[in-house]
Amino acid sequence: MTITRDSPLIGSGGSIAEARAGLVGLSQVENDYINELWRLCRLTGLDFRIMFAQFMLETDGGTSKWFLERHNPAGLGITGDPAQNEASPYFADGKDAARAQVAHMLAYVGDGIQTRDGDNGDHLGLSQPITRYDPRWSAVGDAGFWGSVDTLGDLGNGKWAVDPDYARLIAATANTIFTQEEPVSADARPPGTIGCWWPHDGRAIQEPDR
């Protein structure tokens, strides 16, 4: 299915193989990033195609200074101001990069999928709440944007990026990389009971072992 500005951030589709093929000279950091991003998107419901296309746009296909030197996957803290750029976060590896990007998007999508009181990250297979992987987590709420995004077109104009063309560029990138018509089957999710957090709803939807 074609990605447009009206596409919801919650969705399915795309494959790890397509994402890998979109990069030139796949590095270990990039491979780890893709694998973890796909895993977390399956668990949270975020659309893998949109999330990976955002990475490709923000990092210029994994070649930007901020990704190569800091593993920053999506311009987190990069504003164009030299001082703020230099203060932007560093992530230890590709897995942490993916966790930070997913956490940041979850803050925009809705407070129902943020975290639970006392949550230790178990429902996402993490050792700590996913929010702790994103140093910019609270900035979304401080700006008044918590739970303000439903579709791709809601991004841009100050939400994640200032570029009013941000959503269109992500959509174009996604449609170039992901050409398979059929979405990835839910049966491809990792085995075990999965607690999915859906937008604007604090319930964890438990799925049986597959």
JOVEN-V6823 format. One line per field, one symbol per residue. phi: phi as a letter, one per 20 degrees, with the letter a starting at -180 (. if undefined). A space follows every 50 residues. Layout:
# JOVEN-V6823
phi=???
This chain:
# JOVEN-V6823
phi=.fecfefffeacpncfffffffdemgefffffffffffffffeenffgff ffffgfffdlmndfgfefecleebmfnedofgffffeffddfbfffffff ffgffffffrffdfadgmfdngfdmdebgfgfedfdgfffffendgmddd dgffenloembeffegffffffffffeddffefffffefgfofdeeddfm beeeeedfgd
